[in-house]
Amino acid sequence: MEPQYRFCTSADGTRISYSTLGGGRRTPAINVLSWAMVQEWEWRSPSARAIDWTLAQDRCVVLFDRRGVGASQRSVNDLSLEAQVADLRAVAEQLEFEHADLWGGFDGNVVALAYAARYPEHVRRLALWSPSARGADVMDAGQARGLAELIRGNWELATRTMANVIAYPSGPVETQREFAKKLRESISPEVAARYIELQADVDVSALLPGVQAPTLIFHARKSQVVPISAVRAVAELIPDARLIVLEGDSPRESGEMQLEIMREFLGEQPAVPATGLITILFTDLVSSTALTQRLGDAKAQELVRAHNAIVREALAAQGGTEIKHTGDGIMASFPTASGALECAIAIQRAVDAGNDPNLQVHVGLNAGEPVAEESDLFGTSVQLARRICDHAEAGQVLVSNVVRELAAGKDFLFADIGEVVAKGFEEPVRLYKVRWRE
């Protein structure tokens, strides 16, 4: 499953680039990005994939580049809030969305809020990341003027400043450099300076009491971008708003918790696993405890998030269902053995392509008829899949004989590694290693 890119025309004739991912029966969602972020980066972001890609398994998720940014029309005269609300409306009408869930991030929040207040009949749910109603609550006139002057005078220094101080104050350095580079490629300094000036002047406080959609607000306690007082002010003015304060300096650091809260808020219950013969997949980070001791909690958690993003992207592509997160791994189910094998191979290839010696994954697969209860799976077939994963080494995909037989004739290559006695099992089981490298 890959994003599909298209264009639409806004009310004033401006061409807007948007992309869609997924589909299904659930209410579609439109994610209003910051002007400093483009859809291509968002789809590639591990933290975004943890939410956007996962939710796209059963709904259409939409991103679009703001006017003057990315693949949208670069040459624009009007950056007003009214024009940007019209852009969002054009995307929704192009896709023939009668109503949608609306998500916003940072300065994209004011566009989402203004749209929700103007078109209440078209917004079912509203989710916001670190919103502020008034630009002055985040950046005063003097700061905005200074940053706009720096942008116009020294664009390269300005992008490094925005990357290192505003967007990614905690690093890593590679991400800061990439963000600054991509920012220079995706927007002109003049348009960026005008966005800063608009951002400082905007005030949607008067619109907030008119927002009728149930609203969920996320904020990071240690955020250096938006003060929590500004976020609380938004929550207090929206009639049906709920504020969730997360640890860390970015609201997307707590991907697991956010995803669970988002699903509950959007009215989604975790998928009930299929019954009958299914294939069960377990992943696990290699030596996760040792990594934490050696690298520290923050760096180890980055590896967990990278693992989660890789696995969830592969699940979405191969029709797998995530059953649960196991702390440093994921359990999933598949209706076919071939789908589970394709997913396992995609996971290992993605990990291998990342070329990070600290990020190593082992995968185990088994098939059977487990017991489904309260969105979880239980039974001997699940327990054996877990033990097979434990037996695998870094970079390996190990499977039981039943998985190998179910995939017969599907062009997968297996190597017999013999019988092993899995922990908790009296009888030995024969395991096979999947040959996944080209």
C-alpha positions in Angstrom: 0.0 0.0 0.0 1.5 3.3 -1.2 0.2 6.9 -1.1 -1.6 8.0 -4.3 -0.8 11.6 -5.3 -3.3 13.9 -7.0 -4.2 17.6 -7.5 -7.3 19.7 -7.1 -8.0 23.4 -7.6 -9.0 25.8 -4.8 -11.6 28.5 -5.0 -9.1 31.1 -6.2 -7.5 28.8 -8.8 -4.5 27.7 -6.8 -3.4 24.1 -7.5 -3.2 22.0 -4.3 -1.4 18.6 -4.2 -2.9 16.0 -2.0 -2.3 12.3 -1.3 -4.5 9.4 -0.1 -3.6 6.2 1.6 -5.8 3.2 2.4 -9.6 3.0 2.2 -12.4 1.0 3.9 -15.6 1.5 5.7 -14.5 3.9 8.4 -14.9 7.7 8.3 -12.1 9.2 6.1 -9.5 11.4 7.8 -7.7 14.6 6.5 -4.4 15.5 8.2 -3.7 19.2 8.0 0.1 19.5 8.1 2.2 22.5 9.2 3.4 24.7 6.4 7.0 23.5 7.4 6.1 19.9 6.6 5.2 18.3 3.3 3.2 15.2 2.7 6.2 13.2 1.3 8.1 13.6 4.6 5.0 12.8 6.7 4.4 9.5 4.9 8.1 8.6 5.4 8.2 9.6 9.1 8.3 6.6 11.5 6.2 8.5 14.1 3.6 9.4 11.5 3.5 5.8 10.1 2.8 4.6 13.6 -0.6 6.4 13.5 -1.4 7.4 9.9 -0.4 4.1 8.2 -2.0 2.0 11.0 -5.3 3.8 10.8 -5.2 3.8 7.0 -5.7 0.0 7.1 -9.5 0.6 7.4 -10.0 4.2 6.3 -8.8 6.6 3.7 -6.2 9.0 5.2 -5.4 12.2 3.3 -2.5 14.6 3.5 -2.0 17.8 1.4 0.7 20.4 0.9 -0.3 23.9 2.0 -0.4 26.5 -0.8 3.1 27.7 -1.7 4.6 24.5 -0.3 5.9 21.2 -1.7 4.1 19.9 -4.7 1.3 22.5 -4.4 1.4 25.7 -6.5 4.5 27.6 -5.3 3.7 31.0 -6.7 0.9 32.4 -4.5 -0.2 35.8 -3.5 -2.9 35.0 -0.9 -1.8 33.1 2.2 -4.8 34.2 4.3 -6.5 31.8 6.7 -9.7 32.1 4.5 -7.7 30.9 1.5 -6.2 28.0 3.3 -9.6 26.9 4.6 -10.8 27.0 1.0 -7.9 24.7 0.1 -9.0 22.2 2.7 -12.6 22.4 1.4 -11.4 21.8 -2.2 -9.6 18.6 -1.2 -12.7 17.3 0.7 -15.0 18.1 -2.2 -12.6 16.6 -4.8 -12.7 13.4 -2.8 -16.5 13.7 -2.4 -16.2 13.4 1.4 -19.6 14.3 2.9 -17.9 14.3 6.3 -14.5 13.4 7.7 -12.4 13.2 10.8 -10.0 16.1 10.8 -6.4 16.1 12.3 -4.2 19.1 12.7 -0.6 19.7 13.8 1.0 22.9 15.1 0.1 25.8 12.8 -2.1 23.4 10.8 -4.4 23.4 13.8 -5.7 26.9 13.1 -6.8 25.8 9.6 -8.5 22.7 11.0 -10.2 24.7 13.8 -11.4 27.4 11.3 -12.7 24.7 9.0 -14.5 22.9 11.8 -16.2 26.1 13.0 -17.2 27.1 9.4 -18.3 23.6 8.2 -19.5 21.8 11.4 -21.8 19.5 9.3 -18.7 18.1 7.5 -16.5 17.3 10.5 -17.2 14.2 12.6 -14.2 14.3 15.0 -11.3 16.7 15.5 -7.8 15.7 16.7 -5.2 18.4 17.4 -1.5 18.2 18.2 -0.2 21.1 20.4 -2.7 23.8 19.2 -2.7 27.5 20.0 -5.6 29.8 19.1 -3.4 32.9 18.9 -0.1 33.2 17.2 1.1 35.6 19.9 0.9 32.8 22.5 3.7 31.1 20.6 5.7 33.9 19.0 5.4 37.6 19.8 5.6 40.2 17.1 9.3 40.9 17.7 10.3 37.3 17.5 8.3 36.8 14.3 9.8 39.9 12.7 13.3 38.7 13.6 12.8 35.2 12.2 11.1 36.6 9.0 14.1 38.9 8.5 16.5 36.0 9.1 14.6 33.9 6.5 14.8 36.6 3.9 18.4 37.4 4.6 20.0 34.0 5.2 17.7 31.2 4.2 20.3 28.4 5.0 20.9 29.7 8.5 17.2 30.2 9.1 16.4 26.6 8.1 19.1 25.2 10.4 17.7 27.3 13.2 14.1 26.1 12.6 15.4 22.5 12.5 17.6 22.6 15.5 15.6 24.9 17.8 12.0 24.6 16.8 11.3 21.3 15.0 13.8 18.9 16.5 15.4 20.5 19.6 16.4 17.0 20.9 17.9 15.8 17.6 19.1 13.5 16.2 21.5 15.6 14.2 20.8 13.6 11.0 17.1 14.4 11.2 17.8 18.1 11.9 20.0 18.3 8.8 17.5 16.5 6.6 14.7 18.7 7.8 16.6 21.9 7.0 17.6 20.6 3.6 14.1 19.5 2.7 12.7 22.8 3.9 14.9 24.7 1.6 13.8 22.5 -1.3 10.1 22.7 -0.6 9.4 26.4 0.0 10.8 29.7 -1.1 12.2 32.0 1.7 9.7 34.7 0.8 6.7 32.4 1.2 8.2 30.9 4.4 8.7 34.5 5.9 5.1 35.3 5.0 3.9 32.1 6.7 5.8 33.2 9.9 4.2 36.6 9.8 0.7 35.1 9.3 1.4 32.6 12.1 2.2 35.4 14.5 -0.9 37.5 13.6 -3.5 34.7 13.5 -6.2 34.6 16.2 -9.1 32.1 16.0 -10.2 32.4 19.6 -13.6 33.7 18.7 -14.2 30.7 16.5 -13.5 28.0 19.1 -16.9 28.1 21.0 -18.5 27.3 17.6 -16.6 24.0 17.1 -19.3 21.3 17.5 -17.2 18.2 16.8 -15.8 16.2 19.7 -12.2 17.3 20.0 -9.1 15.4 21.3 -6.0 17.5 22.0 -2.5 16.0 22.5 0.4 18.0 23.9 3.9 17.1 25.1 4.7 18.3 28.6 8.3 19.4 27.7 7.4 21.0 24.4 9.6 24.1 23.7 7.4 25.1 20.7 3.9 25.7 22.2 3.5 26.5 25.9 1.0 24.3 27.7 -0.9 27.4 28.8 -1.8 28.1 25.1 -2.9 24.5 24.6 -5.1 24.6 27.8 -6.7 27.9 26.5 -7.8 26.1 23.4 -9.2 23.1 25.3 -11.2 25.4 27.6 -12.8 27.3 24.7 -14.0 24.2 22.7 -17.2 22.9 24.2 -16.5 19.2 23.8 -12.7 19.0 24.1 -10.4 16.5 25.9 -6.8 17.3 26.6 -4.1 14.6 26.9 -0.7 15.7 28.2 2.1 13.2 27.2 5.6 13.0 28.5 8.6 14.1 26.3 9.2 17.2 24.1 7.1 16.0 21.1 3.5 14.7 21.2 4.4 12.0 18.7 7.0 10.3 21.0 4.3 8.3 22.7 3.1 6.5 19.5 1.6 3.5 21.2 -0.4 5.4 23.7 -1.5 7.9 21.1 -2.7 5.2 18.8 -4.7 3.5 21.5 -6.3 6.8 22.6 -7.0 7.8 19.0 -8.7 4.5 18.2 -10.9 4.9 21.3 -11.7 8.5 20.4 -12.5 7.7 16.7 -15.0 5.0 17.9 -12.8 2.1 16.8 -12.6 -1.1 18.8 -9.5 -3.2 18.2 -10.1 -5.6 15.4 -11.6 -9.0 16.4 -9.1 -11.5 15.1 -10.3 -14.0 12.5 -11.1 -17.5 13.6 -10.3 -20.7 11.9 -6.9 -21.5 10.4 -4.7 -18.4 10.6 -0.9 -17.6 10.6 0.5 -15.9 13.6 3.6 -13.7 13.4 5.8 -12.4 16.2 8.6 -9.9 16.0 11.1 -9.0 18.6 14.0 -6.6 18.9 17.3 -8.4 19.5 18.8 -7.9 22.9 16.5 -5.0 23.8 17.4 -5.0 27.5 21.1 -4.9 26.7 20.5 -2.1 24.2 18.7 0.0 26.9 21.6 -0.5 29.3 24.1 0.4 26.6 22.3 3.2 24.8 20.0 4.7 27.4 16.2 4.8 27.6 15.7 7.6 25.0 17.9 6.0 22.2 16.4 2.5 22.9 12.9 3.9 22.6 13.8 5.4 19.3 14.7 1.9 18.1 11.4 0.6 19.4 9.6 3.3 17.4 11.6 2.5 14.3 10.8 -1.2 14.6 7.1 -0.4 15.2 6.9 1.8 12.1 8.6 -0.9 9.9 6.4 -3.7 11.1 3.1 -1.7 10.8 3.9 -0.5 7.3 4.5 -4.2 6.3 1.3 -5.3 8.0 -0.7 -2.6 6.2 0.8 -3.7 2.8 0.2 -7.4 3.4 -3.3 -7.4 5.0 -2.1 -8.4 8.5 -3.9 -7.5 11.7 -1.9 -6.2 14.7 -3.0 -8.1 17.8 -0.9 -6.4 20.4 2.4 -4.8 21.2 4.6 -6.9 23.4 7.0 -4.2 24.7 9.8 -4.7 22.2 7.9 -6.6 19.5 4.5 -7.0 17.8 2.1 -9.9 17.5 0.0 -10.1 14.3 -2.3 -12.5 12.5 -2.8 -13.2 8.8 -5.5 -15.1 6.9 -2.9 -16.7 4.7 0.6 -18.1 5.3 1.9 -16.4 2.1 0.8 -13.0 3.4 2.5 -13.5 6.7 5.7 -14.7 4.9 5.7 -11.6 2.6 5.3 -9.4 5.6 8.1 -11.1 7.5 10.4 -10.7 4.5 9.5 -7.1 4.0 10.3 -6.4 7.7 13.7 -7.9 7.5 14.5 -6.2 4.2 13.5 -2.8 5.6 15.6 -3.3 8.7 18.5 -4.4 6.5 18.2 -1.3 4.3 18.3 0.9 7.4 21.9 -0.3 8.0 21.6 0.4 11.8 23.6 -2.2 13.7 21.6 -1.5 16.8 18.3 -2.3 15.1 18.1 -6.0 14.6 14.9 -8.0 14.5 14.0 -11.7 14.7 10.7 -13.1 13.4 8.8 -16.3 14.1 5.7 -17.7 12.4 3.3 -20.5 13.1 -0.2 -21.4 11.9 -3.1 -23.0 13.6 -6.6 -22.4 15.1 -6.1 -20.2 18.1 -8.9 -19.1 20.5 -10.0 -15.5 19.9 -11.2 -13.6 23.0 -11.4 -9.8 23.7 -9.4 -8.9 20.6 -6.5 -11.2 21.5 -5.5 -14.7 20.5 -4.6 -17.6 22.8 -3.7 -21.2 22.6 -0.9 -23.6 21.7 -0.4 -22.3 18.2 0.2 -18.8 19.6 2.6 -20.0 22.2 4.6 -21.9 19.7 4.8 -18.9 17.4 6.2 -17.0 20.3 8.8 -19.7 21.0 9.8 -19.9 17.4 10.5 -16.1 17.4 12.6 -16.5 20.6 14.6 -19.2 18.8 15.4 -17.1 15.8 18.6 -15.1 15.5 19.1 -11.5 14.4 17.9 -11.1 10.8 16.2 -14.5 10.7 12.7 -15.5 9.8 11.9 -18.9 11.3 8.7 -20.8 10.6 7.1 -24.1 11.6 6.6 -26.9 9.2 2.9 -26.2 8.9 3.6 -22.7 7.6 6.1 -24.1 5.1 3.5 -26.6 3.9 0.7 -24.0 3.6 3.0 -21.8 1.4 4.0 -24.7 -0.9 4.2 -23.6 -4.5 4.4 -19.9 -3.6 8.1 -19.5 -4.6 9.4 -19.0 -1.0 12.7 -20.6 -0.2 13.3 -22.5 3.0 16.3 -24.1 4.7 15.7 -26.9 7.2 17.5 -26.2 10.4 16.3 -29.4 12.1 14.3 -30.1 15.2 14.4 -28.0 18.4 12.7 -28.4 21.7 10.8 -25.2 22.3 10.4 -23.9 25.9 7.2 -25.3 27.4 6.8 -28.0 24.8 7.6 -31.7 25.3 7.8 -32.7 21.7 10.5 -31.3 19.4 9.4 -29.2 16.4 11.0 -28.9 13.0 11.9 -25.4 12.0 12.8 -23.8 8.7 14.7 -20.6 8.0 13.2 -18.4 5.2 15.8 -17.2 2.7 14.8 -13.6 2.2 17.9 -11.9 0.9 18.1 -11.2 -2.9 
